[in-house]
Structure formats: C-alpha cells, structure tokens
Amino acid sequence: MFFSTMKPLAVGATKKKGSDVVIYCVDAKHGKTLWKHDLAGDAKAPSSYAYGFSSSSSPTPITDGKHVWFWNASGRMGCWTVDGQEVWVRAWTPTLGRPFNKQYEPIRIGNTLLNVEPLGADDPKRREDA
C-alpha cells in the first residue's frame, strides 16, 4: 500500500503550515512500514495542516506494479521502484495563493503522466479569476 502524509510538525511548532510530505510503502496485511522517503515541496507554496479540503499530500500515488509515482501538490513529483529506489524527482511551480493546485488527482495513460500545472505568470493564456 502506498500513501503520503504531511511531514510531522516539530514539537511546539506554532506555524501549522508546511510544504514537505513523507511518502510510504506499507505492508497492507501486517501494517509494517517497508520504506519511506521525504518528498520536499516548494517552501513558497505551503499548505495548512488539517485543512478542510486538501493538503500537499492530497494527490494519490499511482503504480503500475513496478514503479510508483508520488505527488507533492506544493511543487514536486517523483518516481520510485516498488522496492523504494528513487528513479527520478521533478520540481514544478504550483499556483501560489488561492486557488491552489491541490484539488486534483494525477492520471497515468500508458507511458504518460498527467499533472495539473498552472501556466506561468507571463503566459498570455493565463487568466486570473476575478
């Protein structure tokens, strides 16, 4: 079983936002953690912990049985083998402020991964909601 959570807050932390997640592979039968890794996000795009709709860990990981892809909605995505070996990690720029890129699920079609990424601020096709 694969999943991600927000990176735990430091004891006594007063700031309840973060951009880093922890990715996990857990044996579904016994509950034993088989491996885990950090998947840092962009510190300029933090999400609240226990936010009502989503967080940086919201996108669900997907697998083909050999590889597993994880997303950090605060601006990072990556591929690991199902045994926990990192294959690649890629940074991308999430929408800053509101609305933010956290209400989506990644899609894999064949060898293609679809990820919601906003157009750059200087792109003439980009528009801001009024």
Helices and strands as residue ranges (DSSP letters): E 2-6, E 17-18, E 21-26, E 33-39, E 47-48, E 62-63, E 67-72, E 76-81, E 86-91, E 107-109, E 112-114
